[in-house]
Amino acid sequence: MLQYTEPMPDANPISDANPMPDSRQNRSTRFHCLLMLLAFLVVFSGCDVADADKDDQDGIAMRELSPQEKILVDGSNDFTFNLLQKVAESASDESFFASPLSISMAFGMALNGTDGETYEQMRDFFGHDGLSNEEINTAFRELIDLLTRLDPQVRMEIANSIWYRRGFEVLEEFLQTNAEYFDAEIADLDFSDPAAVDIINDWISDKTNGLIEEMIESIGPNVVMYLINAIYFKADWTVQFDPDDTRDAPFTTATGEKTDVPLMRVREGFGYFENSDWQVVDLPYGDGAFSFTAFLPADRHNLSEFAGELTRQQFDAITTQLEEDTVNVYLPRFEIDFDYEDIMADLQTMGLTLPFHARDADFSRIHPDEELFISNVMHRAVIKVDEEGSEAAAVTVIEISRESVGPQELTIRLDRPFLFFIREKGSNTILFMGKYAG
């Protein structure tokens, strides 16, 4: 069994006064949710459009994806647009930002603990059907190596970890597999110690360069494990915006209201596409392996409604038709801090159901004798876009719990309206009855 001995080093402290950064307030910018989601998607799938001849002593030459990697990327991108459809329904008037790759990778680690129907449903849900478990793991391993080493001008980091309750026996194969293929750091912690929360949050803060400082507030008595993926991205634009050209200008929100935003401007040769539905511009980062691809709907389309109709196939068709042209680009300088509170409910309505119910889930490859299930999924993503470039981070936390064992402590909190009665106990005669409403 791999043992945890010391807190993982170089973690950033947590702010007790305000654990959620103030940037969340910038949601009011209401920069359209589709542009945000696609931007982060392209950050991680943009390697397909990289110059195949590029090489660098600090980087690696772009190569063709293996068939297994292609299935993995296609599955993650399909998941992106399925998720977009859900978000388009519920977040029509607010900004949104997420990392489908982070979610897929966290569930990729969890997949190594599943078996039977749970394994098959989770594998198929993320588009990995047709691949063996070893092929899925190998594809993730190769994709991590590719994305993190592709462009020496881009800081692209992927980190994974597994934290489990001290004394809970985890099958060694589960831990070793995730350590080998996902570079997962393994730690056993005393979850009953309040310091455990800070240790895990410090790891998250460290791996996201302080952009995301807190994900876990407390650890319940039945929680036995956390599977965590963290992604950090920082890159300068290949063609930067001149701060002197940035001006406050009106921005029309989804509700039709106008608000002033700092609008950056640049005129340069960029990949561009336009049809009756979309205007699309592709802004490269660094040496060009990664890019920010913005989709602007035609005037007649309401983005919140139209976004849900965009598919991966349409996205692929459009991005393969990008042609370089001189384009005047106006882009808001903005920040988004999005805490995806409904992710677990959305995943279930999208068809991923078995892992979340103790009676149905099969996590026997983590522990063969425990009824384990996913009790919570947390996802948070942050992006900052300015004249120099973009900085972004995302964290996905999968919480695994076991069914309650032994007697549990009962609690009643009379902190909302309640009825009450005064009775004679021998005859059970009610003398008085009432309602307390505060």
C-alpha positions in Angstrom: 0.0 0.0 0.0 1.3 3.4 -0.9 1.5 5.5 2.2 1.3 9.3 2.8 3.9 10.7 5.2 4.2 14.5 4.7 1.8 17.2 3.4 2.6 17.8 -0.3 5.0 20.7 -0.5 4.8 24.2 -1.8 1.0 24.5 -1.4 -0.5 28.0 -1.2 -2.4 29.1 1.9 -6.2 29.2 2.0 -7.9 32.5 2.7 -10.2 31.9 5.7 -12.0 35.2 5.2 -13.0 34.7 1.6 -12.1 31.3 0.2 -13.9 32.0 -3.1 -11.9 34.7 -5.1 -13.7 38.0 -5.9 -13.4 37.2 -9.6 -16.7 35.4 -9.3 -18.4 38.7 -9.2 -17.2 39.3 -12.7 -19.9 37.0 -13.9 -21.8 40.2 -14.5 -19.7 40.6 -17.6 -22.0 38.0 -19.1 -19.6 37.2 -21.9 -21.5 34.6 -23.8 -21.2 31.1 -22.4 -20.6 29.4 -25.8 -17.5 31.4 -26.5 -16.1 30.5 -23.1 -16.8 26.8 -23.3 -15.4 26.6 -26.9 -12.3 28.6 -26.0 -11.3 26.2 -23.2 -12.2 23.2 -25.4 -9.9 24.5 -28.2 -7.1 25.2 -25.7 -7.0 21.4 -25.1 -8.0 20.1 -28.5 -6.2 22.7 -30.6 -3.2 20.5 -31.1 -4.9 19.1 -34.2 -4.2 22.4 -36.1 -0.6 22.7 -35.0 2.2 23.0 -37.5 3.4 19.4 -38.0 6.9 20.5 -38.8 7.4 22.6 -35.7 10.0 21.4 -33.2 11.8 23.0 -30.3 14.5 21.9 -27.9 12.1 22.4 -25.0 9.0 21.0 -26.8 8.1 18.2 -29.1 7.0 18.0 -32.7 3.3 17.7 -33.3 2.3 14.2 -34.4 -0.7 12.4 -35.6 -2.9 11.1 -32.8 -3.0 7.4 -32.3 -6.4 5.7 -33.1 -6.9 5.3 -29.4 -6.1 9.0 -28.7 -8.4 10.0 -31.5 -11.3 8.1 -29.9 -10.5 9.6 -26.5 -10.4 13.2 -27.9 -13.6 12.6 -30.0 -15.3 11.2 -26.9 -14.2 14.2 -24.8 -15.3 16.6 -27.4 -18.7 14.9 -27.9 -19.1 15.2 -24.1 -18.3 18.9 -24.4 -21.2 19.6 -26.7 -23.6 17.4 -24.8 -22.7 19.4 -21.7 -23.1 22.6 -23.7 -26.7 21.6 -24.5 -27.4 21.2 -20.7 -25.8 24.5 -19.8 -27.6 26.3 -22.6 -30.9 25.3 -20.9 -30.0 26.5 -17.4 -27.4 29.2 -17.8 -28.9 31.2 -20.6 -28.2 34.6 -19.2 -24.9 34.1 -17.4 -21.3 33.4 -18.3 -20.1 29.9 -18.1 -16.7 28.2 -18.1 -15.6 24.6 -17.7 -13.0 22.1 -18.7 -14.6 19.0 -20.3 -11.1 17.4 -20.4 -10.7 17.8 -16.7 -14.0 16.1 -16.0 -13.2 13.3 -18.5 -9.8 12.7 -17.0 -11.1 12.6 -13.4 -13.7 10.0 -14.5 -11.0 8.2 -16.4 -9.2 7.6 -13.1 -12.5 6.5 -11.5 -13.1 4.1 -14.4 -10.2 2.0 -13.2 -12.1 1.3 -10.0 -15.3 0.2 -11.7 -16.5 -3.1 -13.0 -19.5 -4.7 -14.7 -22.4 -2.4 -15.9 -20.9 0.6 -14.0 -17.7 0.2 -16.0 -19.6 -0.1 -19.3 -21.9 2.8 -18.7 -19.1 5.2 -17.6 -16.9 4.1 -20.5 -19.6 4.5 -23.1 -20.9 7.8 -21.6 -17.5 9.4 -22.2 -17.2 8.0 -25.7 -14.5 5.4 -24.9 -16.5 2.4 -26.2 -14.5 0.3 -28.5 -11.4 0.6 -26.4 -10.1 -1.7 -23.7 -9.4 -0.4 -20.2 -5.6 -0.6 -21.0 -6.1 1.3 -24.3 -8.0 4.0 -22.5 -5.3 4.4 -19.9 -2.6 4.4 -22.5 -4.4 7.0 -24.5 -4.7 9.3 -21.5 -1.0 8.7 -20.7 0.1 9.7 -24.2 -2.3 12.7 -24.4 -1.0 14.1 -21.1 2.5 13.8 -22.4 1.6 15.5 -25.7 -0.4 18.4 -24.3 2.0 19.3 -21.6 5.1 19.3 -23.8 3.7 20.5 -27.1 4.4 24.2 -27.0 7.4 25.6 -25.0 5.8 29.1 -25.1 2.7 27.8 -23.3 2.5 26.7 -19.7 0.2 23.7 -19.8 0.1 21.5 -16.7 -2.1 18.5 -15.8 -2.0 17.1 -12.3 -3.9 14.2 -10.8 -4.2 12.9 -7.2 -5.9 10.3 -5.1 -6.6 10.9 -1.4 -8.1 8.1 0.7 -9.1 7.6 4.3 -6.4 6.2 6.5 -7.3 2.7 7.4 -9.4 2.1 4.4 -7.9 -0.8 2.4 -7.7 0.2 -1.3 -6.7 -2.5 -3.9 -3.1 -1.9 -4.8 -3.8 -2.4 -8.5 -6.2 0.6 -8.6 -3.6 2.9 -7.0 -0.7 1.6 -9.1 -2.7 1.9 -12.4 -3.6 5.5 -11.8 -0.1 6.4 -10.6 1.4 4.8 -13.8 -1.0 6.2 -16.4 -2.3 9.4 -14.9 0.8 10.4 -12.8 -1.6 10.4 -9.8 -0.1 11.4 -6.5 -1.3 9.0 -3.8 -1.9 10.0 -0.2 -3.7 8.3 2.7 -5.0 10.9 5.2 -6.8 10.9 8.5 -10.1 12.3 7.2 -11.3 12.9 10.7 -8.6 15.5 11.2 -9.7 19.0 10.2 -6.3 19.6 8.8 -7.0 17.1 6.0 -9.3 19.6 4.2 -6.5 22.2 4.2 -4.0 19.7 2.9 -6.1 18.7 -0.1 -7.1 22.3 -0.8 -3.5 23.4 -0.6 -2.6 20.8 -3.3 -5.4 22.2 -5.5 -4.2 25.7 -5.0 -0.6 24.8 -5.8 -1.5 22.9 -9.0 -3.7 25.8 -10.2 -1.1 28.5 -9.4 -3.5 29.9 -6.8 -6.4 30.5 -9.3 -8.5 27.9 -7.4 -7.8 27.9 -3.7 -10.7 25.8 -2.2 -12.9 23.0 -3.4 -13.6 20.9 -0.3 -15.3 22.5 2.7 -15.6 19.4 5.0 -15.2 15.6 4.8 -18.2 13.5 5.8 -17.9 10.4 7.9 -18.7 8.0 5.1 -16.3 9.6 2.5 -13.4 7.2 1.8 -11.7 8.8 -1.3 -11.2 11.8 -3.5 -10.1 11.6 -7.1 -8.9 15.0 -8.3 -7.8 16.4 -11.6 -6.3 19.9 -11.9 -5.4 21.7 -15.2 -3.5 24.9 -15.4 -3.0 26.9 -18.6 -1.1 30.2 -19.2 -0.1 31.6 -22.5 0.6 34.8 -24.3 -1.2 35.7 -27.5 0.9 35.1 -30.6 -0.3 38.6 -31.6 -0.9 40.6 -28.5 -3.4 43.4 -28.0 -2.0 46.9 -27.4 -3.3 48.1 -24.1 -3.4 51.6 -25.5 -6.1 50.4 -28.0 -8.4 49.1 -25.2 -11.5 51.3 -24.7 -14.6 51.0 -22.7 -17.4 50.1 -25.1 -21.0 48.9 -24.8 -21.6 45.2 -24.5 -25.2 43.8 -25.1 -26.1 41.1 -22.6 -28.4 38.1 -23.2 -31.3 40.1 -21.8 -30.7 43.0 -24.2 -29.2 45.3 -21.6 -26.1 47.3 -22.5 -23.1 47.6 -20.1 -19.7 49.0 -20.6 -16.8 46.6 -20.8 -13.0 47.1 -21.6 -12.9 46.1 -25.3 -9.5 45.2 -26.6 -8.7 45.6 -30.3 -6.1 44.1 -32.7 -5.9 43.9 -36.5 -3.8 41.1 -37.9 -3.9 37.9 -40.0 -6.0 35.3 -38.2 -7.9 32.1 -39.1 -11.5 33.2 -40.0 -14.7 31.6 -41.1 -18.2 33.0 -41.7 -21.5 31.5 -42.8 -25.2 32.3 -42.3 -25.0 31.1 -38.7 -21.6 31.9 -37.3 -18.6 34.3 -37.4 -15.6 32.5 -36.2 -12.1 33.8 -35.4 -9.1 31.8 -34.2 -6.5 33.6 -32.0 -3.3 31.6 -31.5 -1.2 31.4 -28.4 2.6 31.0 -28.2 4.0 29.1 -31.2 0.5 28.3 -32.5 -0.2 24.9 -31.1 -3.0 26.2 -28.9 -5.6 28.8 -29.8 -8.7 30.7 -28.6 -11.5 30.1 -31.0 -14.5 32.4 -30.7 -17.9 31.7 -32.2 -20.3 34.6 -32.6 -23.8 33.8 -33.7 -25.5 35.6 -36.5 -27.6 38.6 -35.5 -30.8 36.6 -36.0 -29.8 33.9 -33.6 -30.2 34.0 -29.8 -27.1 32.4 -28.5 -28.7 30.8 -25.4 -31.1 28.9 -27.7 -28.8 28.4 -30.7 -25.8 27.1 -28.8 -27.5 23.9 -27.8 -27.8 23.0 -31.5 -24.1 23.1 -32.1 -22.5 19.6 -32.4 -19.0 18.3 -32.5 -19.4 17.4 -36.1 -20.4 21.0 -37.0 -17.6 22.4 -34.8 -15.0 20.1 -36.6 -16.4 21.1 -40.0 -16.1 24.8 -39.2 -12.6 24.8 -37.7 -11.3 22.8 -40.7 -12.5 25.6 -42.9 -10.7 28.4 -41.1 -8.7 30.5 -43.6 -6.2 33.2 -42.7 -7.3 36.7 -43.5 -6.7 40.2 -42.1 -9.3 40.6 -39.3 -10.2 43.4 -36.9 -10.8 41.7 -33.6 -12.6 43.3 -30.7 -12.5 41.1 -27.6 -13.6 42.0 -24.0 -11.0 41.9 -21.3 -12.7 39.7 -18.8 -12.5 37.2 -15.9 -14.8 34.3 -15.1 -14.9 32.2 -12.0 -17.5 29.5 -12.5 -18.5 27.0 -9.8 -20.5 24.3 -11.6 -22.8 23.4 -8.7 -25.2 21.3 -10.8 -22.7 19.1 -12.5 -23.7 15.9 -10.8 -27.4 16.4 -11.5 -26.6 17.2 -15.1 -24.4 14.2 -15.6 -27.3 12.0 -14.3 -29.9 13.6 -16.6 -27.4 13.1 -19.5 -27.4 9.3 -18.8 -24.6 8.7 -16.3 -26.6 7.1 -13.4 -25.1 3.9 -12.1 -21.9 5.3 -10.3 -24.0 7.7 -8.1 -26.2 5.0 -6.3 -24.7 2.6 -3.8 -27.1 -0.2 -4.7 -26.2 0.0 -8.4 -22.6 1.2 -8.5 -19.8 -1.3 -8.8 -16.5 0.0 -7.6 -15.2 -3.4 -6.7 -11.8 -2.7 -8.3 -11.2 -0.1 -5.5 -12.5 -2.4 -2.7 -14.3 -5.7 -3.4 -16.3 -5.8 -0.1 -17.6 -2.3 0.2 -20.7 -0.7 -1.3 -18.9 2.3 -2.8 -20.5 5.1 -4.9 -19.8 8.6 -6.2 -21.4 10.8 -3.5 -20.4 14.2 -5.1 -18.8 15.7 -8.1 -17.3 19.2 -7.9 -16.0 21.2 -10.8 -14.7 24.8 -10.9 -13.0 26.7 -13.6 -11.4 30.1 -13.8 -10.2 32.2 -16.8 -8.5 35.6 -17.1 -8.2 37.1 -20.5 -6.3 40.4 -21.1 -4.1 42.1 -23.6 -1.1 39.8 -23.0 -2.9 36.4 -23.2 -4.9 34.0 -21.1 -4.6 32.2 -17.8 -7.0 29.5 -16.9 -7.4 26.6 -14.5 -10.0 23.9 -13.8 -10.4 21.3 -11.0 -12.6 18.3 -10.9 -13.1 16.5 -7.6 -14.9 13.1 -7.5 -15.9 12.1 -4.0 -16.4 8.4 -3.3 -18.3 7.3 -0.2 -19.4 4.0 1.3 -22.8 3.0 2.6 -23.3 3.9 6.2 -22.0 1.2 8.5 -23.1 0.8 12.1 -25.3 3.1 14.1 -25.2 6.7 13.0 -25.6 9.8 15.2 -29.1 11.3 14.8 -29.6 15.0 14.5 -32.7 17.2 14.4 -32.4 20.9 13.8 -35.6 22.9 14.7 -34.3 25.8 12.7 -37.4 26.2 10.5 -41.2 26.3 11.2 -42.4 23.3 13.1 -45.5 22.0 14.9 -45.6 21.1 18.6 -48.0 19.4 20.9 -48.5 19.2 24.7 -49.9 15.8 25.7 -50.6 13.6 28.7 -48.4 10.6 28.1 -50.4 7.9 29.8 -53.5 8.4 27.7 -51.7 10.2 24.9 -54.3 13.0 25.3 -53.3 16.1 23.4 -53.8 19.2 25.6 -52.4 21.8 23.3 -51.1 22.0 19.8 -49.2 24.7 18.0 -46.9 25.8 15.2 -43.8 27.8 15.7 -42.9 29.9 12.6 -40.1 32.1 14.0 
